[in-house]
Amino acid sequence: MPTALITGANRGLGLEFTRQYAADGWKVLATCRDPEAATALKSIKGEIQVLPLDVADFLAIETVSRILAKEKIDLLLNNAGVIGPLQWAFGDTDYNAWAEVFRINTQAPLKMTECFVDQVASSDKKLIVSITSRLGSISSNDSGEQYTYRSSKAALNMVHKSLSIDLAEKGITTAVIHPGWAKTDMGGANATVDPVDSVSGIRKVIDGLNSADSGKFFNYDGAPIDW
Ligand SMILES: NC(=O)c1ccc[n+]([C@@H]2O[C@H](COP(=O)([O-])OP(=O)(O)OC[C@H]3O[C@@H](n4cnc5c(N)ncnc54)[C@H](OP(=O)(O)O)[C@@H]3O)[C@@H](O)[C@H]2O)c1
């Protein structure tokens, strides 16, 4: 039975990832900030271990890694993310909030990777995937604004490019995947993609990943996205 470690598993795409992987027979190490309040997560049937983890707390990441030292983690899925302040026009930047968004969206996936690399390397599938955003694509930015979120995801993409090179000798494949404009708290009610379809698409992309894909940027339907 393969094992996935998922961050931000209590709602949105993380909850749906947990549902689908558990239904597919995977063991899921489902992390979230507040397990006590994670009613929907705790109601999912299957082999699921719920663990507390605020990914902005790097000491906590180290602690969870020590707790899970003996696990073979086939898929590290860095899903947790924040959009940051919704005032995102030029001149409106909240620099303290930007630092917090950067810590969660960009630094935490690298810290997770540093802390869990051995567990991933000892697994069969050896996959590390982060949920990025098309808003982090420099070449497709034709509408400006969103300095905070865009830059956090563009930097996350760069983190993964380096990981794909540095972790190749361990046999680890990494990728960043855009979930589409998905109907979650973050995506909002006008979003066009059902989280079920987003997650099933992403799972298909993940399932097809091989070493030649490492460091690449995909849409949830498998189409490549330009940096
Ligand atoms: N929805 C979209 O249209 C869309 C588009 C592009 C990319 N994405 C990306 O997809 C991923 C999932 O987004 P979503 O749409 O599912 O958003 P969401 O519904 O807002 O859920 C975000 C999840 O991240 C968790 N999270 C936030 N900060 C955290 C922290 N410091 N530590 C641990 N968990 C934390 C939240 O936990 P709490 O409940 O504790 O806050 C929640 O579980 C994110 O990386 C997002 O940037 C989403």
The ligand as an ORCA input file, in Angstrom:
! r2SCAN-3c Opt
* xyz 0 1
  N      -8.446     26.924     -5.409
  C      -7.805     27.420     -6.452
  O      -8.414     27.925     -7.420
  C      -6.307     27.330     -6.509
  C      -5.680     27.768     -7.695
  C      -4.290     27.676     -7.782
  C      -3.570     27.129     -6.742
  N      -4.186     26.711     -5.605
  C      -3.369     26.124     -4.534
  O      -3.938     24.896     -4.120
  C      -3.583     24.629     -2.764
  C      -4.837     24.282     -1.968
  O      -5.706     25.409     -2.044
  P      -7.276     25.333     -1.743
  O      -7.944     25.906     -2.911
  O      -7.629     23.984     -1.244
  O      -7.352     26.419     -0.565
  P      -8.225     26.469      0.758
  O      -9.550     25.878      0.521
  O      -8.110     27.878      1.218
  O      -7.419     25.495      1.758
  C      -6.112     25.856      2.131
  C      -5.566     24.772      3.028
  O      -4.224     25.137      3.389
  C      -4.148     25.071      4.817
  N      -3.148     25.988      5.352
  C      -3.009     27.306      5.180
  N      -1.976     27.766      5.919
  C      -1.460     26.703      6.569
  C      -0.410     26.519      7.470
  N       0.354     27.544      7.893
  N      -0.136     25.271      7.924
  C      -0.905     24.214      7.535
  N      -1.943     24.330      6.705
  C      -2.214     25.555      6.228
  C      -5.548     25.439      5.296
  O      -5.689     25.052      6.654
  P      -6.587     25.904      7.711
  O      -7.985     25.368      7.573
  O      -5.960     25.611      9.026
  O      -6.496     27.345      7.320
  C      -6.362     24.607      4.319
  O      -6.370     23.264      4.697
  C      -2.864     25.894     -2.261
  O      -1.466     25.698     -2.294
  C      -3.281     26.956     -3.268
  O      -2.338     28.004     -3.362
  C      -5.554     26.797     -5.452
*
